[in-house]
Amino acid sequence: KLSNAALEVLSIVAFKQPISKIDIESIRGVDSSGVIKKLLDNKIIKIQKFKKTGKKLIHYVTTSNFLDLFGLNDVDELKNNSEIKQILK
């Protein structure tokens, strides 16, 4: 079972991936360290490292466990869902 905060962070990661912790917190407006750690521990999201101008940036993406949890074959199914598009309008 996921808390409301975990579902919120997970939805941000799913729709904006790859996304950094700073960007997640900017969207939520609160510290998300604990929630991110729980999602990482449960293997619902994972760390994806990027190199940009000599710096290693940590971003988060969803895992295959996320897809299984929500009955999806691919994350694009989530992004192309017409019901979700209507809600976001």
C-alpha positions in Angstrom: 0.0 0.0 0.0 1.3 3.4 -0.9 0.6 6.6 1.0 -0.8 9.7 -0.7 2.6 11.3 -0.6 4.2 8.2 -2.3 1.5 8.2 -5.0 2.0 11.9 -5.6 5.8 11.5 -6.0 5.3 8.4 -8.1 2.9 10.2 -10.5 5.4 13.0 -10.8 8.2 10.6 -11.7 6.0 8.6 -14.1 4.9 11.7 -16.1 8.1 13.7 -15.9 10.8 11.0 -16.0 13.7 11.3 -15.9 13.4 13.8 -13.1 15.7 15.1 -10.3 14.8 15.3 -6.6 15.0 19.1 -6.9 12.4 19.1 -9.6 10.2 16.7 -7.7 10.4 19.0 -4.6 9.8 22.1 -6.7 6.5 20.6 -8.0 5.4 19.3 -4.6 6.6 22.2 -2.6 7.9 20.0 0.2 10.9 17.8 1.1 10.5 14.4 -0.6 13.6 12.6 0.6 11.7 10.0 2.8 9.1 9.3 0.1 11.8 8.9 -2.6 13.7 6.5 -0.3 10.6 4.4 0.3 9.9 4.1 -3.4 13.5 3.2 -4.1 13.5 0.6 -1.3 10.3 -0.9 -2.8 12.0 -0.9 -6.2 9.1 1.1 -7.7 11.5 3.8 -8.9 15.3 3.7 -9.6 18.2 6.0 -9.9 19.4 6.9 -13.4 22.6 8.9 -13.6 23.2 11.4 -16.3 26.4 13.2 -17.2 26.0 16.9 -18.0 28.9 19.3 -18.3 31.2 17.1 -16.2 28.7 16.7 -13.4 26.9 13.5 -12.5 23.2 14.3 -12.0 20.9 11.9 -10.3 17.5 11.4 -11.8 14.7 9.0 -11.0 12.7 6.8 -13.4 10.0 4.1 -12.9 10.9 0.4 -12.9 9.2 -2.7 -14.3 7.8 -3.2 -10.8 5.9 0.1 -11.3 4.4 -1.2 -14.6 3.4 -4.5 -12.9 1.9 -2.6 -9.9 -0.4 -0.6 -12.2 -1.0 -3.2 -14.9 0.8 -1.4 -17.6 3.0 -2.9 -20.4 4.8 0.3 -21.0 5.0 3.8 -19.4 3.7 5.2 -22.7 0.3 3.6 -22.0 0.0 6.0 -19.0 1.0 9.0 -21.0 -1.4 8.2 -23.8 -4.4 7.5 -21.7 -7.3 9.8 -22.8 -8.9 9.8 -19.3 -5.7 11.1 -17.7 -5.4 13.7 -20.4 -8.9 14.9 -19.6 -8.1 15.1 -15.9 -5.0 17.1 -16.5 -6.8 19.7 -18.6 
